[in-house]
Amino acid sequence: MIIYNVTVNIEDSVHDEWLKWMKAEHVPAVMKTGYFMENRICRVLVNEESGKTYSIQYTCRNLKDYETYRDTEAPRLQREHSLRFKEKFVAFRTLLEIV
């Protein structure tokens, strides 16, 4: 199985709005694509100079499912996030394999 991990540092000024939107809209939209089996939002427990950091994890069956999601669905969903929280976040993505 594969974990698609998105790490986001979100500015304090939009944190509450962002977290509410992630839980109510963005994560459900990602799950609705059908490529992932489960998800979790984890707060990264570090002292930040600014903002708060989260790890949003989505589990899929295999690399092919992730690649199809990445190529067909991710651009639209990432664009929505970027437009809504423009210049208020930094994000990076990693893939993990459960062994």
DADAUR-V270478 format. One line per field, one symbol per residue. ss: DSSP state (H for helix, E for strand, C for the rest). burial: 1 if it has 24 or more other C-alpha atoms within 12 Angstrom, else 0. Layout:
BEGIN
ss = ???
burial = ???
END
This chain:
BEGIN
ss = CEEEEEEEEECHHHHHHHHHHHHHHHHHHHHHCCCCCEEEEEECCCCCCCCEEEEEEEEECCHHHHHHHHHHHHHHHHHHHHHHCCCCEEEEEEEEECC
burial = 011111111110000001100100011001101011001110000000001111111111000011001000010011001000100010100000000
END
